[in-house]
Amino acid sequence: MITLFNRKKLTVTYDINEQARIRTLLAGEGIDYSVKTVNRLSSSSFSAGSRVRTGTYGQNTEAMIEYIIYVKKADYERAGKLIQK
């Protein structure tokens, strides 16, 4: 089980296909992982309603969703070598 205390950030990507490739590689090697998904265009408490006013005009929609992939600290080195192209 991956927790806040035993995890390390492996990579960050905005490409859904890249995160799927990485997840497939990690699962194939039996490496436990977790993915945090962040919608970069969603409003926050600091800019409440800003997306409602402006929509996505001028925004790079390819960088809309950020995928942060974490692995256990013990698996970090092996996972890093595995995902390198």
N, C-alpha and C positions, 0 to 999 in steps of 0.2 A: 504494500500500500504506500502510495506516495503522499507525504504530508508536507506542510510548509517547512518543517525542520530538516527533512532528509532529501529535498529536491534541489535540482540545479537547472537553470535555464539552458536548454540545448540550442534552440534557435528561435528566430522570429521570422515569419514570412507573411506576405499579403496574398500569396497565390494559393488558391484552394487545391490545385493539382499538386503543387509542391508539398503542401502539408499532408495530402493523402499519400504521396510517395514515401515520405518520411515515416508516417504511421505504419504503412505496410512493411517497410524495412524493419522497423523496431519490433513490430508484432511477430514478424518472421523469425527474428532472433530471440524471441522471448524476453525482450526488454520492456519492463513496465514503464508506461509514460502517461502523462496527462496533457490535455490541450486546453488552454484558456483562450476564449474567443472574445475579442474586443471590437465593438462596432464604433469606429472612429467618427462617424457622422451622427451618432445619437447625442441627444442633448444631455447636459449634465446640470448639476445644481448651480454651477458657476455661469452657465450660459443658457439658462432655461428658456426654451422656446425659440432658440436661434435658428434651428433647422426649419421650423414652421414658417418663419419669416422669409428665409432665403432659399429654401429647398436645397438642391445639390448643385446649383449654378456655380461654376468655377471650381468645383471639387473634383479631385481625381477619384473617380468611382472604382478604379482598379485597386486603390489603396484604402477602400472603405472598411474592410474587415481585416483585423490583425489576428494572426494565429501564433500564440506563444506555446512552444512545446517544452515540457519539463520532463526530466528523467531523474531517477535516484542518483544521488551523488556517487554512489559506488559504481554505477553503470555509465557515468558521463564520458569517460575516455573511450570506452568501447563503442558507445552510441555515436560519438563524434566522428570516429573513423568510419563507421558504417554509413553515415549519411553523406560523407564527402563524395563529390562526383568524380 
